[in-house]
Amino acid sequence: MSEAENTADCIFPHQHLLGIEGLKEQDINFILDLADKYVEQNRKTNKKTDILTGLTQINLFFENSTRTRMSFELAGKRLGADLINMTSSGSSIKKGETLLDTASTLNAMRPDLLVVRHGSSGAVKLLSRKVNCAVLNAGDGTHEHPTQALLDALTIRRRKGKLARLTIAICGDVLHSRVARSNIHLLNIMGARVRVIGPSTLVPENLRELGAEVFHDMKEGLKGCDVVMMLRLQTERMLGGYFPTISEYFTLYGLDYDKLSVAKEDAMIMHPGPMNRGVEIDAEVADDLTRSAIKEQVEMGVAVRMACLDILTRKKRQAEK
Amino acid sequence: MSRYTLYKNARLLDPATGMDMIGQILIHKGKIADIGQKITTPEDAEIIDCKGKCLCPGLIDMRVFVGIPGANYKDTVKNTGEAAAAGGVTTVCVQPVTDQIIDDMARVEFLDNRARKAKVNFIPFPAITKQLEGKEMAEIGLMSRSGVKAFTDGNKSVANPALMMRVLQYASMFDALIIQHLAVPELSENGVMNAGALAVRLGLPGIPTAAETIMLERDIRLLQSVSTRYHAAQITCRDSIEVMAAAKKNKINATAGVAVAHFALNEYAIEEYRTFTKISPPLRSENDRVAVVKALKDGTIDVIVSGHDPEDPESKRVPYESAESGVVGLETMLSVSLELYHNGFMTLLELLAKMTCNPAKIIGLQAGRLEIGFPADICIFDPDAPQKIDPEKMISLTKNTPFDGRPVQGRVLKTIVAGEIIFEV
């Protein structure tokens, strides 16, 4: 179980992927390098390999998800794993079973990979302590969403050739975003300069302690940026409490060509999806093929998740041989 | 107005600089062109002799309710402007409370348009929360960007602490001033007068001073983690004054105001259930009134307001509990406040600062000072002229003054806005 003894035969020294915080630069590069290879594989007609043949992957989603769950599902299938989806609706979770009881029940079925999303920060880590297999965090509360940060990193690295020393702005509801947290950690580890931009109600000053420069004026924050990452604004939860109206939000923090004009000429635009056009991003900007990397992000997502599934099962597979 | 006007032989009182001397002031194109004991005057200048009377910056009243838009039966912008002018007030800060709450740019612009008909400056203070409901923030950012300087929910508190915290955070980005009415709703909504022995005797439900102090303490606590500019619209009791004094000592960015009624009257003014004494916060005990006077002197309270709030006679000619809160006060603000000077509690300059340079500084207005380049908004008054307050002579449409029949010393002689004389006796 100890993570240290893995290092001998596997470069990746972690049993689980629970977050970006705590990873090292070489861990991240290791995942991204492998993901690059899976990108090539995914572009072929025959996308399937058999490296996970005989292994069981369970996608355990306590919170609704379409794209992340599908992305993990495709990743597992393309690697040949047997795959089951379990969602909160219509399962024992809805019948009141506790998280840890669900974990030990599933563990008894001897899965090899558990992909878990949960609405509470820290829940995936709690669950990982009760199971024997590798656990992948597919998003826990407002804490971390490591595979999203990895796919964002891969997208940037493939367009810009590097991550180090790039200036990257993360804009919007940083306070409630697990995507933002994972990205701030990852980009700092890789030596990029991270800025966070948004109203002071959604971008608190103490984000500085995570290693991000804080801006409340969007143009000031976008000045000279190489990459602009937009976050999804959960309008239904935020309206009135954190900012007054959508029109005020869009005027001050919606990404449009005017605000973008102060970023670098070749600045790329990213969004984890799904987008709210006319809220956090202008439709024209979102559809700008030369700048927007939003579709690439989705493609990179499958490759990055394949790399993670591959890496986290290597030790087990090698031991069987 | 390309002509010059010289006001000579005036007792120039400029609280911002402490100037108090006989001199002259030259006005050109609506601005103060020069000021001093001896100044060069163009030959064709119109000369007005002030005969040694006091000349100070026009008064700025941070708390005035106008029935625009939608409640013209209370008072119109034009008439409110005339009442203000009669009281030496040149700038009126309009509370958002009316039939159609001023909580977005469209309403602000509507009021701005109407205000062009008035002779004094009207400055809208729009709502902090939509419809004054205390639930959702109004468009503080867009309104600030369009030049709005201060926000207030008027006679309502932003009661939800989570919302208030985010309002303060949000407003700090625009350097907007947040003005809070201090009243914990649960402690004040059923009361009609100060809680205490008198309320018990009169059989009226009371509002404890804690309703005010708790809200102030809470806000000061929130302000420890944000640097927003905060103004307590009215503090009226000893406990609140202690909280405010401590906050200022701890360098919290907070200021405070008080209405004339709160230092000129105590709860006994209610006498036989006189509804014209019903205001929010209520008139307090004599102990609290004395504390307010002291706090004005020592600077814990920065601003005096009229709290001018016209109520039509029908909403006052009812039992005390059913009556609306509010008193008119634009026309009596200066003359009643001068009691503090005549009684020796404050100097004339100290008193005038509370109605001129202090509010200007807090709001962020280029006004309230006798300084070259500043707008020629001026009040000329005789601090000694005796008069008896007579509601029938008031310009305000409604006559709900609590000072009916009160003998006072002090009378406004001329009010000048942007160089133009808009009131004269």
Interface residues (C-beta under 8 A of the other chain):
Chain A: P199 S200 T201 P204 H216 D217 L239 G240 G241 Y242 F243 P244 T245 S247 E248 T251 L252
Chain B: K130 K135 E136 M137 A138 E139 I140 G141 L142 A162 L163 R166 Q169 Y170 S172 M173 V226
